């Protein structure tokens, strides 16, 4: 027996990784073995990356844009991202406010490492995206779920935030438009939540990756509120807006003094990015592109397809999303948990979904369905969900 050991971070994260996606992995393995599985697990857009973005990346590689980049990222990309937020906020945002990073997940992770440590508390609305707990616990800080209410459409309230604050609270992690519920907050709701954060001197980290996938309601951000801007870090990417998750192009935008401090953290893990992807990102942010609009049209139509299909049983209750590419379905009336329903749905009906429990305690009675498959498959999936609900 070896006396060698690992750092405590491995213990903190030991149950927060692949286990939450086990149904997805099992479904993929069965599909590869030849089974006909309807996969509704992950948020991988079924719209292709625009040809002009692929062409730009290819052109940049051929032009030799494959060398080292600076620790903050390519200047042209930082400037394009800054211009996006300057236009959105109507404030003076420059490249000094921006760090480019490989995707929103990396941006979140480095922002947390720069903000909190052991002994600090981070508030996270529950339900929450599956990686958030690991992102917080990796720093040594305490992950503090803030229960949201299904009766309120899983929209965070100032009272819920206030009730969760402790003397050690340092950060509120917001994700609106929200995954997995599809909830959206108004500017007024965010301002009220921000007022609580200001009262207790909290940072706000705002994950805005679904900014362009909202349905019939305006997008709002704490970063756009001038009263909250100096305490808000916005993170995003082109993964959802431009259907380009594999390119790992993301960023962090915040006060210049904070991005200066965070740069030292990010550089200890990675140094810069790929210049050809930076050029592609500039193309994405500065040239016309209808990818998000096409996805919105598809996903809104598919929401209707699922609502129609699931109407055949009073034992399943879909939650209509206002954003994103997922739908939560309440299966509590079947008498089994979302996790058990999810497993049986795969084993008995060959439909792969995500258990709500992968997204926090408040989603225990739910399963999450992805909208990123053809309408016909959603029709079949809804039929099988209803069949299982009635059989149970």
VOGU-3710 file (C-alpha; in Angstrom, 3 decimals, decimal comma):
1> xxxxxxxxxx> 0,000/0,000/0,000  1,459/3,358/-1,042  1,676/6,220/1,451  1,211/8,722/-1,358  -1,850/10,980/-1,190  -3,631/13,669/-3,144  -4,656/17,198/-2,232  -7,954/17,891/-0,468  -9,427/19,340/-3,673  -9,774/15,807/-5,035
11> xxxxxxxxxx> -11,918/14,845/-2,036  -14,044/17,996/-2,337  -14,784/17,241/-5,973  -14,910/13,439/-5,833  -18,706/13,199/-6,218  -19,275/16,324/-8,281  -18,058/15,291/-11,712  -19,067/12,551/-14,127  -21,543/10,933/-11,718  -24,111/13,630/-12,457
21> xxxxxxxxxx> -23,976/12,754/-16,149  -24,053/8,951/-15,742  -27,373/8,502/-17,555  -25,950/10,466/-20,489  -22,802/8,326/-20,600  -24,821/5,109/-20,344  -27,106/6,257/-23,150  -24,149/7,093/-25,398  -22,598/3,672/-24,752  -25,839/1,915/-25,610
31> xxxxxxxxxx> -26,276/3,986/-28,764  -22,733/3,127/-29,845  -23,575/-0,526/-29,284  -26,388/-0,203/-31,798  -29,472/0,669/-29,724  -31,868/3,277/-31,075  -31,726/5,836/-28,248  -33,463/9,222/-28,304  -30,876/11,440/-26,617  -32,251/14,503/-24,796
41> xxxxxxxxxx> -29,431/14,957/-22,302  -26,926/17,672/-23,137  -27,240/21,173/-24,575  -25,348/20,681/-27,797  -26,935/22,847/-30,516  -28,162/20,966/-33,571  -27,616/24,060/-35,721  -24,216/24,009/-37,455  -21,583/26,665/-36,926  -21,935/29,338/-39,597
51> xxxxxxxxxx> -19,744/28,747/-42,629  -18,198/32,221/-42,393  -16,860/31,431/-38,904  -15,291/28,165/-40,032  -13,813/29,964/-43,031  -12,368/32,676/-40,791  -10,717/30,159/-38,465  -9,310/28,265/-41,452  -8,077/31,449/-43,084  -6,408/32,512/-39,835
61> xxxxxxxxxx> -4,639/29,178/-39,431  -3,352/29,315/-42,991  -2,125/32,841/-42,294  0,009/31,578/-39,416  -2,266/32,597/-36,538  -1,172/29,514/-34,586  1,527/30,958/-32,336  1,475/31,933/-28,668  -1,009/34,524/-27,504  -0,757/36,963/-24,599
71> xxxxxxxxxx> -2,012/35,978/-21,165  -5,109/38,183/-21,497  -5,807/36,916/-24,982  -5,510/38,471/-28,407  -5,974/42,236/-28,358  -8,389/42,139/-31,315  -10,687/39,729/-29,488  -10,574/41,703/-26,234  -11,480/44,844/-28,164  -14,382/43,131/-29,969
81> xxxxxxxxxx> -15,767/41,784/-26,696  -15,351/45,204/-25,063  -17,229/46,819/-27,953  -20,108/44,355/-27,502  -20,501/45,295/-23,845  -19,950/49,003/-24,428  -22,833/48,955/-26,891  -25,006/46,887/-24,554  -24,347/48,904/-21,400  -23,789/52,322/-22,987
91> xxxxxxxxxx> -20,715/52,662/-20,777  -17,019/53,009/-21,500  -15,886/49,364/-21,662  -12,386/48,722/-23,038  -10,048/45,786/-23,563  -8,753/46,443/-20,046  -12,092/45,137/-18,731  -11,818/41,835/-20,616  -10,053/38,489/-20,234  -10,496/35,850/-22,940
101> xxxxxxxxxx> -10,645/32,242/-21,783  -11,491/28,789/-23,196  -15,237/28,824/-22,633  -17,660/30,011/-19,974  -16,720/27,180/-17,620  -13,092/28,320/-17,501  -14,169/31,932/-17,060  -16,375/30,931/-14,098  -13,666/28,802/-12,536  -10,957/31,464/-12,694
111> xxxxxxxxxx> -13,336/34,181/-11,525  -14,198/32,088/-8,466  -10,541/31,360/-7,762  -9,873/35,097/-7,880  -12,802/35,958/-5,578  -13,142/33,342/-2,844  -11,238/30,862/-0,699  -11,707/28,577/2,299  -14,112/30,088/4,790  -16,040/32,151/2,258
121> xxxxxxxxxx> -19,643/31,388/1,282  -20,924/31,505/-2,313  -24,694/31,735/-2,858  -26,052/29,787/-5,824  -29,758/29,738/-6,752  -31,108/26,169/-6,679  -31,778/24,617/-9,233  -28,360/25,320/-10,745  -26,165/24,164/-13,607  -24,486/20,859/-12,746
131> xxxxxxxxxx> -20,874/22,120/-12,715  -21,452/25,059/-10,360  -20,972/23,143/-7,133  -17,596/21,833/-8,257  -16,586/25,273/-9,516  -17,199/26,738/-6,051  -15,860/23,862/-3,978  -12,633/23,750/-5,985  -11,687/27,067/-4,373  -12,249/25,722/-0,861
141> xxxxxxxxxx> -15,234/28,033/-0,371  -18,623/26,821/0,844  -21,349/26,170/-1,705  -24,626/27,579/-0,341  -27,769/26,718/-2,351  -30,516/29,350/-2,356  -33,808/27,478/-2,822  -35,993/28,926/-5,556  -39,690/28,135/-5,779  -41,475/26,291/-8,562
151> xxxxxxxxxx> -44,595/28,272/-7,659  -42,664/31,426/-8,603  -41,401/29,926/-11,849  -37,958/29,411/-10,300  -37,263/33,153/-10,416  -34,883/34,317/-7,703  -36,206/36,911/-5,265  -34,401/39,426/-3,026  -35,991/37,786/0,016  -34,509/34,410/-0,900
161> xxxxxxxxxx> -31,051/35,948/-1,239  -31,360/37,902/2,022  -32,384/34,767/3,926  -29,317/32,844/2,727  -26,662/35,464/3,522  -24,195/34,711/6,319  -21,348/36,794/7,758  -19,039/34,833/5,440  -20,988/35,372/2,221  -18,886/36,975/-0,484
171> xxxxxxxxxx> -20,421/36,101/-3,883  -23,818/35,544/-5,495  -23,604/33,425/-8,638  -26,426/34,346/-11,018  -27,358/32,382/-14,122  -30,215/34,156/-15,879  -31,374/33,262/-18,502  -31,363/30,098/-16,399  -30,243/26,536/-16,949  -32,032/24,191/-16,309
181> xxxxxxxxxx> -35,373/25,984/-15,763  -35,373/28,528/-18,600  -36,418/31,277/-16,168  -35,604/34,918/-16,971  -35,349/37,872/-14,582  -36,400/41,415/-15,437  -34,088/44,384/-14,994  -36,219/45,445/-12,021  -35,906/42,045/-10,360  -32,143/42,060/-10,861
191> xxxxxxxxxx> -31,898/45,586/-9,459  -33,747/44,483/-6,310  -31,459/41,478/-5,897  -28,472/43,721/-6,567  -29,597/46,083/-3,834  -29,347/43,208/-1,352  -25,868/42,407/-2,662  -24,826/46,049/-2,289  -26,217/46,151/1,255  -24,039/43,178/2,230
201> xxxxxxxxxx> -21,065/44,115/-0,003  -21,274/41,012/-2,194  -19,824/40,321/-5,605  -22,165/39,176/-8,368  -20,870/36,669/-10,916  -23,299/36,600/-13,850  -23,267/33,614/-16,234  -24,921/34,983/-19,385  -24,248/32,250/-21,926  -27,961/32,137/-22,916
211> xxxxxxxxxx> -28,187/35,887/-23,494  -29,361/35,487/-27,086  -31,725/32,560/-26,505  -34,697/34,282/-24,856  -38,325/33,918/-25,941  -40,584/36,947/-25,954  -38,947/38,647/-22,960  -35,968/41,042/-22,800  -32,565/39,969/-21,548  -31,356/41,774/-18,419
221> xxxxxxxxxx> -28,010/41,710/-16,623  -26,598/43,036/-13,368  -23,550/44,143/-15,376  -25,735/46,507/-17,405  -26,983/48,243/-14,255  -24,595/51,139/-13,534  -25,298/50,839/-9,801  -24,096/47,216/-9,855  -21,402/47,300/-12,516  -18,431/47,690/-10,149
231> xxxxxxxxxx> -19,425/44,572/-8,202  -20,429/42,412/-11,201  -18,348/39,975/-13,260  -20,067/38,844/-16,479  -18,986/35,603/-18,152  -20,093/34,214/-21,501  -18,936/32,609/-24,750  -19,899/31,869/-28,338  -20,812/28,271/-27,434  -24,581/28,815/-27,412
241> xxxxxxxxxx> -25,040/32,085/-29,295  -23,125/30,804/-32,320  -23,583/27,026/-31,842  -19,828/26,666/-31,388  -19,227/24,789/-28,108  -16,225/22,873/-29,425  -14,231/26,020/-30,147  -14,013/26,905/-26,434  -14,098/30,648/-26,877  -15,264/32,504/-23,783
251> xxxxxxxxxx> -14,542/35,591/-21,737  -14,865/37,448/-18,473  -15,808/41,149/-18,301  -15,583/43,241/-15,144  -13,811/46,132/-13,432  -10,347/46,636/-14,920  -8,609/46,268/-11,550  -10,322/42,896/-11,088  -9,400/41,547/-14,524  -5,803/42,611/-13,856
261> xxxxxxxxxx> -5,853/40,588/-10,633  -7,622/37,624/-12,234  -5,111/37,515/-15,098  -2,421/36,315/-12,726  -4,701/33,467/-11,647  -5,616/32,405/-15,178  -2,000/32,549/-16,348  -0,967/30,054/-13,693  -3,224/27,469/-15,396  -2,995/28,462/-19,049
271> xxxxxxxxxx> -1,348/31,204/-21,009  -3,457/32,858/-23,652  -5,520/31,064/-26,240  -5,431/30,203/-29,913  -5,095/33,286/-32,117  -7,111/31,672/-34,917  -10,034/31,117/-32,525  -9,669/34,727/-31,372  -10,047/35,802/-35,005  -13,110/33,608/-35,344
281> xxxxxxxxxx> -14,555/35,198/-32,200  -14,038/38,666/-33,640  -15,862/37,513/-36,767  -18,716/36,156/-34,636  -19,128/39,360/-32,639  -18,720/41,884/-35,438  -20,353/40,319/-38,507  -24,042/39,535/-39,126  -24,991/36,022/-38,050  -28,474/34,509/-37,742
291> xxxxxxxxxx> -27,494/31,378/-35,800  -29,131/32,470/-32,535  -32,291/33,577/-34,332  -32,582/30,211/-36,083  -32,074/28,370/-32,807  -34,724/30,487/-31,102  -37,214/29,647/-33,840  -36,445/25,932/-33,594  -36,537/25,730/-29,808  -39,767/27,693/-29,448
301> xxxxxxxxxx> -41,445/25,390/-31,966  -40,111/22,345/-30,129  -41,421/23,631/-26,804  -44,842/23,533/-28,425  -44,208/20,009/-29,732  -43,379/18,792/-26,227  -46,310/20,590/-24,631  -48,669/18,930/-27,096  -47,106/15,505/-26,632  -47,005/15,616/-22,835
311> xxxxxxxxxx> -50,617/16,769/-22,556  -51,718/13,144/-22,723  -50,988/12,534/-19,030  -51,800/14,449/-15,861  -48,869/12,717/-14,166  -46,269/14,833/-15,953  -46,204/18,610/-15,728  -43,898/20,501/-18,125  -42,433/23,826/-17,062  -42,568/26,202/-20,035
321> xxxxxxxxxx> -39,102/27,767/-20,462  -38,659/31,451/-21,308  -35,115/30,898/-22,552  -32,434/28,354/-23,328  -32,538/24,907/-24,890  -34,077/22,760/-22,158  -37,413/21,942/-20,583  -37,990/20,689/-17,041  -40,805/18,190/-16,543  -42,261/17,565/-13,074
331> xxxxxxxxxx> -42,844/13,820/-12,578  -43,737/13,937/-8,852  -47,285/12,762/-9,557  -45,906/9,395/-10,711  -44,752/8,709/-7,147  -41,088/8,251/-8,078  -38,172/10,683/-8,035  -36,892/12,387/-11,141  -33,746/10,247/-10,952  -35,711/6,982/-10,864
341> xxxxxxxxxx> -38,020/8,142/-13,651  -35,001/9,162/-15,723  -33,306/5,785/-15,267  -36,463/3,837/-16,064  -37,108/6,044/-19,095  -33,745/5,018/-20,507  -33,986/1,339/-19,545  -37,617/0,782/-20,524  -38,294/3,354/-23,241  -34,860/4,105/-24,756
351> xxxxxxxxxx> -35,143/7,845/-24,056  -32,182/9,551/-22,373  -32,884/12,610/-20,217  -31,126/14,214/-17,258  -32,337/13,688/-13,681  -33,325/16,933/-12,035  -31,262/15,995/-8,986  -28,127/16,647/-11,063  -29,153/20,303/-10,855  -29,857/20,638/-7,149
361> xxxxxxxxxx> -32,345/19,628/-4,476  -35,124/21,887/-5,795  -35,222/19,898/-9,056  -35,495/16,517/-7,299  -38,927/15,791/-8,777  -38,002/16,795/-12,325  -36,311/15,472/-15,418  -34,597/17,793/-17,906  -35,166/17,432/-21,643  -32,970/18,972/-24,309
371> xxxxxxxxxx> -34,646/20,722/-27,240  -31,725/20,043/-29,576  -33,146/17,126/-31,578  -35,520/16,916/-34,515  -39,224/17,521/-33,911  -40,084/13,940/-34,846  -37,840/12,555/-32,118  -39,428/14,878/-29,577  -42,871/13,617/-30,588  -41,689/10,044/-29,969
381> xxxxxxxxxx> -39,938/10,993/-26,720  -43,052/12,710/-25,354  -45,159/9,676/-26,239  -42,785/7,364/-24,361  -42,615/9,692/-21,346  -46,413/9,648/-21,138  -46,439/5,847/-21,527  -43,973/5,402/-18,662  -45,819/7,874/-16,451  -49,082/5,970/-16,951
391> xx> -47,434/2,577/-16,431  -45,866/3,690/-13,166
//
